[in-house]
Amino acid sequence: MIKYAALFRIRFIHTLQYRSAAIAGMVTQFVWGMMEILAFHAFYQTDATAFPMTFQQTVSYVWMQQAFLSLFMLWFFENEIFEAITSGSIAYELARPMDLYNKWFCQSIANRLAKTLLRCLPIFGIAFLLPAPYRLVLPANLTTLLLFILSLLLSLGVVVSVSQLIYISTFYTLSSIGVRVVVGAIGEFLAGGIVPLPFFPQPFRQLAELLPFAAMQNVPLRIYSGDLQGFDALDSLLLQIFWLITLLMLGKWWIKKALQRVVVQGG
């Protein structure tokens, strides 16, 4: 565990150095979030009762989504991992006394957390100060906040676990572009990245909520906004745990199988 903790610390500190990129990303996310909220507001003005979430819940959903975008986005990957696989330098990784899957997992979490830390605090500082009804509000109670934090951590684990499967698929395809585009597009939609899942029509919504993508940003954001409460929130947390364990086991099994067929050519 010491070596993985050291790797986490090195990656985390390394990513924190890119402050200019973080500032640019933060500005982009704030403007995009404001545009989304204004677009939703125009629809809510026609008939607010026609929507499954209140406008304030939707506002909180959007702001938290933008603040933690680096944790949730399925289109963010470690390019050096793809490069190591396609170039053959993965041989150096295999020579190190570290489990390859654990190394990638730790590296991805460190980078995502560092990017989020740089961007979320300024967004919070502005979103909490905006006039009603556009500002971000705190959860209804402490219990909701604690459930949100737990769900957020589980969501991060699920996102990274899915990313691991895309890395492993590169051992077979040698080009990750197709898989990345398909998984990124479908995953963002089914995770509630475009519109929250409660806005989906039935029975498609029921199916989407059972998929692993729904265990990503959908659950923590709806818990924070107050859309998921009580036993519904607990059921969603259990589903997150199920998908996290399932994806971890699948990834561990698949990378072991993939490494059995790895051939590094040249001297």
Secondary structure, 3 states (H helix, E strand, C coil): CHHHHHHHHHHHHHHHCCHHHHHHHHHHHHHHHHHHHHHHHHHHHHCHHHCCCCHHHHHHHHHHHHHCHHHHCCCCCCHHHHHHHHHCCHHHHHHCCCCHHHHHHHHHHHHHHHHHHHHHHHHHHHHCCCCCCCCCCCCCCHHHHHHHHHHHHHHHHHHHHHHHHHHHHHHHHCCCHHHHHHHHHHHHHHCCCCCCHHHCCCCHHHHHCCCHHHHCCHHHHHHHHCCCCHHHHHHHHHHHHHHHHHHHHHHHHHHHHHHCCCCCCCC
